[in-house]
Amino acid sequence: MNCSDGTLGVMPEPETTGPLSGRRAEAARNDGRILDAARAVFLADPEAPISAVAAQAGVGISALYRRYPSKQDLLRTLAADGLSRYIADLEAALASDAEPWPAYVECLHRVIDGRSQALAQRLAGTFTPTPRLTALAEKAARLADTLFRRVSKSGDLRDDVSEADIVLLLEAITLVQLPGADDGAALRHRYLALLLQALRTPVEAKLPGPPARRADLAARWRP
């Protein structure tokens, strides 16, 4: 798996030094609602206006602009949050005592749950990354490459797929969304299970055409 081939990076986390006051606690709750809403809105349509995020979050547009002065600021924060989640999933898989294939499967299910990897790809080219965002993406790319190589070396993963293939397949699954209590989450995991059956050896036939390349993903980040 690969997130973007080094086109994003880290955003600073907010500092907390003790219990939040009532006003700060409300601001934190608003921020959480804004980020959750932005995730849903921009997964569906990366070109959506920032007013759609405010409406989805149930906050006033002025409250949103106080926290994020521009759409670019909001997108950078979303990208940083998504990459941080993705990195945590990759690190957990690499630290696991499980065999490579079960650890890989568990990681992909976590990625689908967090929808972080697909979000980063959906935001490709819609904002100007900072140097710190670039550093975070490079870290994600290194971890993803290590995990992919480890599961490939185990012999459990078919040998005619690439990291980029899996990035694009996960993105497609993550975009499955339906009205309802679980927002289509059960179906996303169902389709991931179907994908994993196709990815695991032995396979009956080779795939047609060449695999996707890391360069194909990187190209999405260029305006």
C-alpha positions in Angstrom: 0.0 0.0 0.0 1.1 3.5 -0.7 -0.6 6.8 0.2 0.8 9.3 -2.2 4.5 8.8 -3.0 5.6 11.7 -0.8 3.3 14.6 -1.5 1.9 15.4 1.9 3.2 15.8 5.6 2.5 16.4 9.3 0.2 19.0 10.7 0.8 19.9 14.4 -1.6 18.3 16.9 -3.5 20.6 19.2 -1.9 20.8 22.7 -3.9 19.9 25.8 -2.6 20.6 29.2 -5.5 19.6 31.4 -9.3 19.5 31.5 -10.9 21.8 29.0 -13.1 24.7 30.1 -16.7 24.7 29.0 -16.0 27.0 26.1 -12.9 25.1 25.0 -14.7 21.7 25.3 -17.5 23.0 23.0 -14.9 24.3 20.5 -13.3 20.8 20.6 -16.6 19.2 20.0 -17.3 21.5 17.1 -14.0 20.8 15.6 -14.6 17.0 15.8 -18.0 17.5 14.1 -16.4 19.7 11.4 -13.7 17.1 10.6 -16.2 14.2 10.6 -18.4 16.2 8.3 -15.6 17.3 6.0 -14.4 13.7 5.7 -17.9 12.6 4.5 -18.4 15.6 2.2 -15.0 15.5 0.5 -15.0 11.7 0.1 -18.2 12.1 -1.9 -17.1 15.3 -3.7 -13.6 16.8 -3.3 -14.9 20.0 -5.1 -17.7 20.6 -2.6 -17.9 24.1 -1.1 -16.9 24.6 2.5 -20.5 25.6 3.2 -21.5 22.0 2.6 -19.2 21.0 5.5 -20.8 23.5 7.8 -24.3 22.3 6.9 -23.3 18.7 7.4 -21.6 19.4 10.8 -24.5 21.5 12.0 -22.4 24.5 12.8 -22.5 28.1 11.5 -20.2 29.0 8.7 -18.6 31.7 10.9 -17.7 29.0 13.5 -16.1 27.0 10.8 -14.1 29.9 9.4 -12.9 30.8 12.9 -11.2 27.4 13.1 -10.3 27.0 9.4 -9.8 30.4 7.6 -9.9 28.8 4.2 -10.8 25.6 2.5 -7.1 24.9 1.9 -6.5 25.0 5.7 -9.4 22.5 6.2 -8.1 20.2 3.5 -4.5 20.2 4.9 -5.8 19.3 8.3 -8.0 16.5 6.9 -5.0 15.2 4.9 -2.8 15.3 8.0 -5.5 13.5 10.1 -6.0 10.9 7.4 -2.3 10.2 7.0 -1.8 10.0 10.7 -4.5 7.4 10.9 -3.0 5.5 8.0 0.5 5.5 9.5 -0.9 4.2 12.8 -2.6 1.3 10.9 0.6 0.5 9.1 2.7 0.7 12.2 0.3 -1.6 14.1 0.5 -4.2 11.2 4.3 -4.1 11.1 4.5 -4.5 14.9 2.1 -7.4 15.0 3.2 -10.8 16.1 0.8 -12.4 13.6 1.9 -14.0 10.4 2.3 -11.6 7.4 -1.0 -12.4 5.7 -3.3 -12.1 8.8 -1.5 -8.9 9.8 -2.0 -7.5 6.4 -5.7 -8.5 6.3 -6.3 -6.8 9.7 -4.5 -3.7 8.5 -6.7 -3.4 5.4 -9.9 -3.7 7.4 -8.7 -1.0 9.7 -7.9 1.2 6.7 -11.4 0.7 5.3 -12.8 1.5 8.7 -10.9 4.8 9.0 -11.3 5.7 5.4 -8.1 7.6 5.8 -6.1 6.2 2.8 -9.0 6.9 0.3 -9.5 10.4 1.7 -5.9 11.3 1.1 -6.2 10.1 -2.5 -9.5 11.9 -3.0 -7.9 15.1 -1.9 -5.0 14.7 -4.4 -4.3 18.0 -6.2 -6.9 20.0 -4.4 -4.6 21.9 -2.1 -1.0 23.0 -1.7 0.9 20.7 0.7 3.3 22.0 3.3 6.8 20.6 3.9 5.5 18.9 7.1 2.7 17.2 5.1 5.3 16.0 2.6 7.3 14.4 5.4 4.3 12.6 6.8 3.4 11.2 3.3 6.9 10.0 2.8 6.8 8.2 6.1 3.5 6.6 5.1 5.0 5.5 1.8 8.0 3.9 3.5 5.8 2.0 5.9 3.4 0.9 3.2 6.3 -0.3 1.0 7.7 -2.3 3.9 4.4 -4.0 4.7 3.7 -4.8 1.0 7.2 -6.3 0.6 6.8 -8.4 3.7 3.4 -9.9 2.7 4.7 -10.4 -0.9 7.8 -12.2 0.4 5.5 -14.6 2.4 4.1 -16.0 -0.8 0.5 -15.3 0.3 -0.1 -12.4 -2.1 -0.4 -12.9 -5.8 2.7 -11.7 -7.6 0.9 -9.7 -10.4 -0.4 -6.9 -8.3 1.4 -3.7 -7.2 1.0 -1.4 -4.2 -0.7 1.1 -6.4 -3.2 -1.5 -7.6 -4.2 -2.1 -4.0 -4.4 1.7 -3.2 -6.9 2.2 -6.0 -8.9 -0.9 -5.1 -9.2 0.2 -1.5 -10.2 3.7 -2.7 -13.0 2.2 -4.7 -14.3 0.1 -1.8 -14.1 3.0 0.6 -16.4 5.1 -1.6 -19.2 2.6 -1.2 -21.7 4.6 0.8 -25.4 4.0 1.4 -28.1 5.7 3.6 -28.6 3.9 6.9 -27.3 3.4 10.3 -23.9 2.0 9.3 -23.4 4.2 6.3 -22.5 1.2 4.2 -19.7 0.0 6.5 -20.8 -3.6 6.4 -20.8 -3.7 2.7 -17.4 -2.1 2.6 -16.0 -4.9 4.7 -17.9 -7.5 2.6 -16.3 -6.2 -0.6 -12.9 -6.1 1.0 -13.3 -9.7 2.0 -14.1 -10.5 -1.7 -11.0 -8.5 -2.8 -8.8 -10.4 -0.3 -9.9 -13.7 -1.8 -8.8 -12.5 -5.2 -5.5 -11.2 -3.9 -4.4 -14.4 -2.0 -2.5 -17.2 -3.7 -3.1 -19.6 -5.3 -4.7 -17.9 -8.2 -6.2 -19.5 -11.3 -5.2 -17.0 -13.9 -2.9 -14.0 -14.3 -4.5 -10.5 -14.5 -4.6 -8.8 -17.9 -2.6 -5.7 -18.6 0.1 -4.0 -16.5 -0.3 -3.1 -12.9 -0.8 0.5 -11.7 2.4 2.3 -10.8 3.4 4.5 -7.9 4.1 7.2 -10.5 0.4 7.0 -11.5 -0.6 7.9 -8.0 1.9 10.6 -7.7 0.7 12.2 -10.8 -2.7 12.8 -9.2 -1.1 15.3 -6.8 0.1 17.6 -9.6 -2.3 20.4 -10.5 
